[in-house]
Amino acid sequence: MPISALPSKYGIGSLGEGAYRFVDFLKAAGQKYWQILPLTQTGYGDSPYQSCSDKSGNPYFIDLEILHRRGLISKRELQNAIDKSPEINYGKLYSERYTLLRKAFLRFDAENAKFVRFVKSGKFADYALFMALKQKFGAPFYVWPEEYKRRNPKVLRAFVKENKDEVLFWQFLQHEFFNQWEAVKKYAHSNGIKIIGDLPLYVAPDSEDVWVDPEAFMLDDDLRPVKVAGVPPDYFCEDGQHWGNPVYDYDSQSANGYKWWKNRLKRALSTYDYVRIDHFRGLDRFWSVDAEASDARNGIWSEGPREKIFEGISSDRIIAEDLGLIDDGVIELLGKTGFPNMKVLQFAFGGGFDNPYLPWNVKENCIYYTGTHDNDTVIGFLDIADEDFRGIIEKRISECLEYLEVYKTVSGKYSYAESFIDIIYASRANVAVIPVHDALLLGGEYRINRPGTVGNWTVRYRKRLFTQTAARLLKRKVRRFER
């Protein structure tokens, strides 16, 4: 369940009432984990996998009602921010939300001791400076004047001095975000819920991360990517996926023991209880294409750092997203690290009985999903299946239920969709995760993302969907399958 999709009156989900009530729903439903998408501030395309700063929190998630209770937003301003549109309108958020947050900052006591300590910690100094410079130049960092692009210390110090309030505004946003996030996490823990976070493998080309540590990436003399990341043609996209993220210069990183990556992992593990590393296979070998390429068909495979980046890292809270093209190298890396991997039931309906996503091929050390944020909802998946494929799905579902000794009458798409939950719950997998759209048996209009396309991440949920009946039904399954 993404934070962005939580019920809210203000255009997008937040770390306020909607988050706390969702924790209550999870507890009532007998759940132990809440998996979320990356919390980072989104950039171009509004994707949480393309952030202007890997360490940031998304200012859109700052709850306005909490700011109002602290006197930072007026009642009229709060009323004007109400937006009950069926989908998230990122254009409107960009033009209106930052204006409102700036008003809140003007009323905030920037000299209070807690905030002063936060700023002096330096944790978000580079982020705040980067965002202030983006406001000044209105362009990617690699086209800024050379002294700013190359981080001339004297010039940057002068800029901070001359633009103190602007820099402090971006510090304020992170201060508010992480205070609210820690409170939500504490509430989840008090109700027996742990948070599974999501760490994108790559960072965005126009990001604080690349600006501060350009030597960690494959860049040209202008600090633009030479090669960019993606995947070759696959299940989701026949042209492959051209992500545009700069790939890492692992030769350079190896010289200092992969310090950049290790710092990143430690930061993620301090933010979440468990961390899912997206596109884990890219740590064994990664696919890269020329930055100017129009698709990802003509790329090359290069070696990744493998287990070296995990040396000295507490690794019992890491999950490997090993979906996609998996070969012996990835399997060997999983064996060396011991990380649980992912299985997705929606992928179980091609091939024969050796399909790795069928329950008899699923081992204990994995996380079993009905689908992920990249899949259609199960109801949507069934709706678009032609008659022949629908027959294959129904036959295989019956075989799975029989194997798992789940005896029930299955008839109609909602019954088959519910059986997806029964199968992952009854399996040997140590953890089973249901996207909220499948837990509530919702249609394809609730799909979160269609890989290789734009205009995603706009799904919103209404409070009325999270009924006591839905919670009771899930809890009944938890008890039945001893989850």
Summary of the structure (lengths in Angstrom):
residues: 483
radius of gyration: 23.0
end to end distance: 19.4
largest distance: 72.9
contacts: 1527
relative contact order: 0.11
helix: 47%
strand: 12%
